Amino acid sequence: MSEPLLRLLQVEMPYGKYKGTLIADLPGNYLNWFAREGFPPGEIGRLLALMHEIDHNGLKHLLAPLRRETLR
């Protein structure tokens, strides 16, 4: 199950105000906007939805060990 979580730390937002920002680093209000307006199709949409759930439930700390692994 770690693959989708790792992708949050690898994939950058491809467009919009936060273009170039890792999905894991997007602010909660931006994720909430997508949740209200609808997530885009494909992998980006799935990752944004996953990150929204993580952020909304206060679970961002779960990404810290994976973030350290990706820095190695």
C-alpha positions in Angstrom: 0.0 0.0 0.0 3.0 2.3 0.2 3.2 2.9 -3.5 0.3 5.5 -3.7 1.8 7.2 -0.6 5.2 7.3 -2.3 3.7 8.8 -5.4 2.4 11.7 -3.2 6.1 12.5 -2.6 7.2 12.1 -6.2 4.5 13.7 -8.4 4.3 17.4 -8.8 1.1 19.4 -9.5 1.2 19.7 -13.3 -0.8 22.9 -13.6 -2.5 25.8 -11.7 -1.5 28.0 -8.9 0.7 25.3 -7.3 2.3 24.0 -10.5 5.6 22.2 -9.6 4.6 21.6 -5.9 4.7 18.0 -4.7 1.2 16.7 -4.2 2.2 15.9 -0.5 3.0 19.6 0.0 -0.2 21.2 -1.4 -2.1 23.3 1.2 -5.3 22.0 2.7 -7.5 24.8 1.3 -6.4 23.8 -2.2 -7.2 20.2 -1.6 -10.5 21.2 -0.1 -11.3 23.2 -3.2 -10.8 20.1 -5.4 -13.0 18.1 -3.0 -15.8 20.6 -3.5 -15.4 21.2 -7.2 -14.3 17.7 -8.3 -11.0 15.9 -8.7 -9.5 15.7 -12.2 -9.5 12.3 -13.9 -6.5 9.9 -13.9 -3.6 9.6 -11.5 -3.5 13.2 -10.5 -7.1 13.1 -9.4 -6.6 9.9 -7.4 -3.5 11.4 -5.7 -5.3 14.7 -4.9 -8.2 12.7 -3.4 -5.8 10.6 -1.3 -3.9 13.7 -0.1 -7.1 15.4 0.7 -8.2 12.4 2.9 -4.7 12.4 4.6 -4.8 16.1 5.2 -8.5 16.2 6.3 -7.9 13.5 8.9 -4.7 15.0 10.3 -2.5 12.1 9.0 0.3 14.1 7.3 2.7 12.7 9.8 2.4 9.3 8.2 4.3 10.7 5.2 7.4 11.7 7.3 9.1 8.3 7.2 8.5 7.9 3.5 9.8 11.5 2.9 13.0 10.6 4.7 13.4 7.5 2.6 13.0 9.4 -0.7 15.7 11.9 0.4 18.3 9.1 0.7 
